[in-house]
């Protein structure tokens, strides 16, 4: 089937209508272009599976809509924030102390964190496991993983601040 349909001809025939549909969904030109291109990319990879050439148009529109929904789900799960919007959530640490800190010191401080928080923090930050994977490894709910990581980081930051010494603790940026 894919051999029967000329890719360039397909793009010339359907690009404009797919783009308009994508623009109606995204309301943003750059996102509509990306979505339309992604649709043709999927066609290039999977279009050969379509058995009926008469269904090319509906296949393309369905694929575009599915790609849009997947993008929306991804943006919901992993939202993008500008740094200025989340600056208040970032740790308030002295950059000079951080540059002098080595991995051994961090591991030493992590060993002082309550044991219930050590494993989730280590798995997330040292081993790059996702929350879901950590939940499976530790046999605890994903919400518990998130709260243990947050609490563990709070303890780690407090230990880090104490290890900085009084002089360096005074040099910290104001919150």
C-alpha positions as CSV (number, residue, x, y, z in Angstrom):
1,X,0.0,0.0,0.0
2,X,2.8,2.5,1.0
3,X,4.5,1.9,-2.4
4,X,1.3,2.9,-4.2
5,X,1.1,6.3,-2.4
6,X,3.7,8.8,-3.3
7,X,4.9,10.4,0.0
8,X,5.6,13.8,-1.6
9,X,2.2,13.7,-3.3
10,X,0.5,12.8,0.0
11,X,2.2,15.8,1.7
12,X,1.1,18.2,-1.1
13,X,-2.4,16.9,-1.0
14,X,-3.0,16.8,2.8
15,X,-0.5,19.1,4.5
16,X,-2.7,22.3,4.4
17,X,-5.8,20.6,5.7
18,X,-3.9,18.7,8.4
19,X,-2.1,21.9,9.4
20,X,-5.5,23.8,9.7
21,X,-6.8,20.9,11.9
22,X,-3.7,21.0,14.0
23,X,-3.9,24.7,14.4
24,X,-7.5,24.4,15.5
25,X,-6.4,22.0,18.2
26,X,-3.2,23.7,19.4
27,X,-4.0,27.4,18.7
28,X,-0.3,27.9,18.1
29,X,1.5,27.9,14.7
30,X,4.7,26.3,15.9
31,X,2.8,23.5,17.7
32,X,0.6,23.0,14.6
33,X,3.7,22.7,12.4
34,X,5.3,20.2,14.8
35,X,2.1,18.2,15.0
36,X,1.7,18.1,11.2
37,X,5.3,17.0,10.7
38,X,4.9,14.4,13.4
39,X,1.9,13.0,11.6
40,X,3.8,12.6,8.3
41,X,6.7,11.1,10.3
42,X,4.4,8.5,11.7
43,X,3.1,7.9,8.1
44,X,6.6,7.4,6.9
45,X,7.2,4.8,9.6
46,X,3.8,3.0,9.7
47,X,1.9,4.0,6.6
48,X,2.7,0.7,4.9
49,X,0.4,-1.0,7.4
50,X,-2.7,0.7,5.9
51,X,-4.3,-1.8,3.5
52,X,-7.0,0.4,1.9
53,X,-5.6,3.5,0.0
54,X,-9.0,5.1,0.2
55,X,-8.5,5.5,4.0
56,X,-5.3,7.5,3.8
57,X,-7.0,10.8,4.7
58,X,-8.9,9.5,7.7
59,X,-5.7,7.6,8.8
60,X,-3.7,10.9,8.7
61,X,-6.3,12.9,10.6
62,X,-6.8,10.2,13.2
63,X,-3.0,10.0,13.7
64,X,-2.7,13.7,14.0
65,X,-5.5,13.7,16.7
66,X,-3.9,10.9,18.6
67,X,-0.5,12.6,18.5
68,X,-2.2,15.8,19.8
69,X,-3.8,13.9,22.7
70,X,-0.4,12.2,23.5
71,X,1.3,15.6,23.6
72,X,-1.4,16.9,25.9
73,X,-1.0,14.0,28.3
74,X,2.8,14.4,28.2
75,X,2.5,18.2,29.0
76,X,0.1,17.4,31.8
77,X,2.5,14.8,33.3
78,X,5.6,16.8,32.7
79,X,4.7,20.5,32.6
80,X,7.3,23.0,31.5
81,X,8.0,26.0,33.8
82,X,10.1,29.0,33.3
83,X,12.9,29.2,35.9
84,X,11.6,32.5,37.3
85,X,8.2,30.8,38.0
86,X,9.7,28.1,40.2
87,X,12.7,29.9,41.7
88,X,11.1,29.8,45.2
89,X,11.1,25.9,45.0
90,X,14.8,25.7,44.4
91,X,17.2,25.0,47.3
92,X,18.8,28.0,48.8
93,X,22.5,27.0,48.9
94,X,25.7,28.9,48.7
95,X,27.2,28.2,45.3
96,X,30.8,28.4,46.6
97,X,30.1,25.6,49.1
98,X,28.5,23.5,46.4
99,X,31.5,23.7,44.1
100,X,33.8,22.5,46.9
101,X,31.5,19.7,47.9
102,X,32.5,16.3,46.5
103,X,30.4,13.1,46.0
104,X,31.9,11.5,49.1
105,X,30.7,14.3,51.2
106,X,27.2,14.1,49.7
107,X,27.1,10.4,50.4
108,X,28.3,10.9,53.9
109,X,25.5,13.5,54.5
110,X,22.9,11.1,52.9
111,X,24.0,8.4,55.3
112,X,22.9,10.8,58.1
113,X,19.4,11.2,56.7
114,X,16.7,9.1,58.4
115,X,16.9,5.6,56.9
116,X,13.3,5.6,55.7
117,X,14.2,8.4,53.3
118,X,17.7,7.3,52.2
119,X,16.6,4.6,49.7
120,X,14.1,6.8,47.8
121,X,16.5,9.7,47.6
122,X,19.4,7.5,46.5
123,X,17.4,5.7,43.9
124,X,16.0,8.9,42.4
125,X,19.1,11.1,42.4
126,X,21.9,8.6,42.3
127,X,20.5,5.8,40.2
128,X,18.0,7.9,38.0
129,X,15.0,5.7,38.7
130,X,11.5,7.1,38.0
131,X,9.0,7.4,40.9
132,X,7.0,4.4,39.6
133,X,10.2,2.2,39.4
134,X,11.1,3.3,42.9
135,X,7.6,2.4,44.2
136,X,8.0,-1.1,42.6
137,X,11.5,-1.6,44.0
138,X,10.5,-0.5,47.5
139,X,7.0,-2.0,47.5
140,X,5.4,1.3,48.5
141,X,2.8,3.6,46.8
142,X,4.1,6.3,44.4
143,X,2.8,9.1,46.6
144,X,4.8,7.7,49.5
145,X,7.9,7.7,47.3
146,X,7.4,11.4,46.4
147,X,6.8,12.4,50.0
148,X,9.9,10.5,51.2
149,X,12.0,12.0,48.6
150,X,10.8,15.5,49.5
151,X,11.3,14.9,53.2
152,X,14.7,13.3,52.6
153,X,15.8,16.3,50.6
154,X,14.7,18.6,53.3
155,X,16.8,16.7,55.8
156,X,19.7,16.6,53.4
157,X,19.6,20.3,52.9
158,X,19.5,20.9,56.7
159,X,22.5,18.6,57.1
160,X,24.3,20.4,54.2
161,X,23.7,23.8,55.8
162,X,25.0,22.6,59.2
163,X,28.1,21.1,57.5
164,X,28.7,24.4,55.8
165,X,29.6,25.9,59.2
166,X,28.4,29.1,60.8
167,X,30.4,31.4,58.6
168,X,29.2,29.8,55.3
169,X,25.6,29.5,56.6
170,X,25.6,33.2,57.1
171,X,26.7,33.7,53.5
172,X,23.6,31.9,52.2
173,X,21.2,33.8,49.9
174,X,18.2,35.2,51.8
175,X,15.0,33.1,51.2
